[in-house]
Amino acid sequence: MRASHIPTKENLIKLLESFESAERPILIHCQAGADRTGEATAIYQMEYMGKSKKEALKMLTPRYLHLKKKYPAKRYFFKRYEGVEWAYNEYDPCSDEWEMFPKDLYCN
């Protein structure tokens, strides 16, 4: 996963599968511990802790060192995230409806 764009479908599925199979407690951390970590923990909070999207979105705030002006793709993605079933069956970052994704690198 990269901080500068929304996740590939493959990386999102790997993250969700990791949540299912990982021993608890789970430690989530990326290079800086802010952007990808915030995205992953927000998803985890919604899926496994019963938090609302609004509550989970707090993981992508300056309090947790996420700078939305520098990395807007993380909040953009999470605001549109609709759950595990959606991720597996509907999420397609290569479609025209998605911004902040380098289609030239990942899409055929």
Rosetta blueprint (number, residue, H / E / L):
1 M L
2 R L
3 A L
4 S L
5 H L
6 I L
7 P L
8 T L
9 K H
10 E H
11 N H
12 L H
13 I H
14 K H
15 L H
16 L H
17 E H
18 S H
19 F H
20 E H
21 S H
22 A L
23 E L
24 R L
25 P L
26 I L
27 L L
28 I L
29 H L
30 C L
31 Q L
32 A L
33 G L
34 A L
35 D H
36 R H
37 T H
38 G H
39 E H
40 A H
41 T H
42 A H
43 I H
44 Y H
45 Q H
46 M H
47 E H
48 Y H
49 M L
50 G L
51 K L
52 S L
53 K H
54 K H
55 E H
56 A H
57 L H
58 K H
59 M H
60 L H
61 T L
62 P H
63 R H
64 Y H
65 L L
66 H L
67 L L
68 K L
69 K L
70 K L
71 Y L
72 P H
73 A H
74 K H
75 R H
76 Y H
77 F H
78 F H
79 K H
80 R H
81 Y L
82 E L
83 G L
84 V H
85 E H
86 W H
87 A H
88 Y H
89 N H
90 E L
91 Y L
92 D L
93 P L
94 C L
95 S L
96 D L
97 E L
98 W L
99 E L
100 M L
101 F L
102 P L
103 K H
104 D H
105 L H
106 Y H
107 C L
108 N L
